[in-house]
Amino acid sequence: MSSITIPSACDFHLHLRQDEMMKMVTPKVVEGGVSLAYIMPNTVPPIKTTEQALQYKQDLQALAPEVTFYMTLYLSPELTVEEIRKASKAGVAGVKSYPRGVTTNSDSGIESYEIYYPIFQAMEEEGMVLNLHGEIPSDPTNDVCVMNAEERFLPQLEKIHHAFPKLKIVLEHATTARAVETVKRCGDTVGCTITVHHLQLIVDDWAGQPHHFCKPVAKFPHDRKALRDVVASAHPRFFLGTDSAPHPRHAKESAKSCAGVFTTPMVLPYLAKIFEEIGCLDKLENFACHFGRKFYGLSQKEGFQDRTVTLVKENNVVVPEEYPISATNADAGVVVPFLTGKDLGWKIAQNFC
């Protein structure tokens, strides 16, 4: 194919930050061909109440009125059953769980899930989604590190699913063959997001390359193959969640690099390149546009349901070297995008038509 036209995409895992970074990143959601965005709550401070989620949504809508935003709450001891019911009535779609300390802004994360079972029961009753960052904290004494933290978490996913079989659960940003197998084995209420960068990277690609470093880290070639195989098979419970997470260059190129890969401005061109390489370009539409919305049962706002994006093959579609965080304050720094300087071979020719 030399061109494809598909509905505008749905990103079911996105970080848009705050302040100047938010003002730069949020309008770029549309540039990447995305019209529905499911927003993560690990801001500073985290989004823990309905009021905070609605205010954040209002701020984002002012910056990108074309995008349909769905909000989440941060799972924490302060969250109550009453707040879950209040959030559900206000249209908050889910609750995100971060194990303590495993990724950016997860210091308020949890260490035990059983104490949250009343919350999960209320979520099941309200039809809200539980989003799980599927890792456990590194623990050298128990042989746990970034390379096996996801696999060690998977029994917990199955435990929650068996305790609440009607609760919709999404294992976020899967990186391993075992994660794919586990989600497949679970029932229809368990879904899984897959990122752009995990379809592209293996461990060799991020070791020593800070702009490819994320949590969970990309794993082995057989793990990447499992991710590619499941999207090529068009399994309906595996769908797009970019986990695009911008950081200033100085925070990435440091002795302790922040975890996060920035893909927001070119989501669909990245995916077209990858899906073409895999040999399943015809599967891109379902993965990026339909499967996630169907699993969540969510819709785009009035007037945007039929928007389409046309991508065309073209040489020298080079990923920019950087994106300035502020147009007026050079001291704010820049963000380096994924695959900077690389030719993707695909570009968006018509957006939101």
Secondary structure as GFF3:
##gff-version 3
##sequence-region A 1 353
A	DSSP	beta_strand	3	7	.	.	.	ID=ss1
A	DSSP	beta_strand	9	14	.	.	.	ID=ss2
A	DSSP	alpha_helix	19	25	.	.	.	ID=ss3
A	DSSP	alpha_helix	28	31	.	.	.	ID=ss4
A	DSSP	beta_strand	34	39	.	.	.	ID=ss5
A	DSSP	alpha_helix	50	63	.	.	.	ID=ss6
A	DSSP	beta_strand	68	70	.	.	.	ID=ss7
A	DSSP	beta_strand	72	74	.	.	.	ID=ss8
A	DSSP	alpha_helix	81	89	.	.	.	ID=ss9
A	DSSP	beta_strand	94	97	.	.	.	ID=ss10
A	DSSP	three_ten_helix	114	116	.	.	.	ID=ss11
A	DSSP	alpha_helix	117	126	.	.	.	ID=ss12
A	DSSP	beta_strand	129	133	.	.	.	ID=ss13
A	DSSP	three_ten_helix	140	142	.	.	.	ID=ss14
A	DSSP	alpha_helix	149	163	.	.	.	ID=ss15
A	DSSP	beta_strand	168	172	.	.	.	ID=ss16
A	DSSP	alpha_helix	177	185	.	.	.	ID=ss17
A	DSSP	beta_strand	190	194	.	.	.	ID=ss18
A	DSSP	alpha_helix	196	200	.	.	.	ID=ss19
A	DSSP	alpha_helix	203	206	.	.	.	ID=ss20
A	DSSP	three_ten_helix	210	212	.	.	.	ID=ss21
A	DSSP	alpha_helix	221	232	.	.	.	ID=ss22
A	DSSP	beta_strand	238	240	.	.	.	ID=ss23
A	DSSP	alpha_helix	249	252	.	.	.	ID=ss24
A	DSSP	three_ten_helix	264	266	.	.	.	ID=ss25
A	DSSP	alpha_helix	267	278	.	.	.	ID=ss26
A	DSSP	three_ten_helix	281	283	.	.	.	ID=ss27
A	DSSP	alpha_helix	284	285	.	.	.	ID=ss28
A	DSSP	pi_helix	286	290	.	.	.	ID=ss29
A	DSSP	alpha_helix	291	296	.	.	.	ID=ss30
A	DSSP	beta_strand	308	313	.	.	.	ID=ss31
A	DSSP	beta_strand	323	324	.	.	.	ID=ss32
A	DSSP	three_ten_helix	330	332	.	.	.	ID=ss33
A	DSSP	beta_strand	334	335	.	.	.	ID=ss34
A	DSSP	beta_strand	346	351	.	.	.	ID=ss35
###
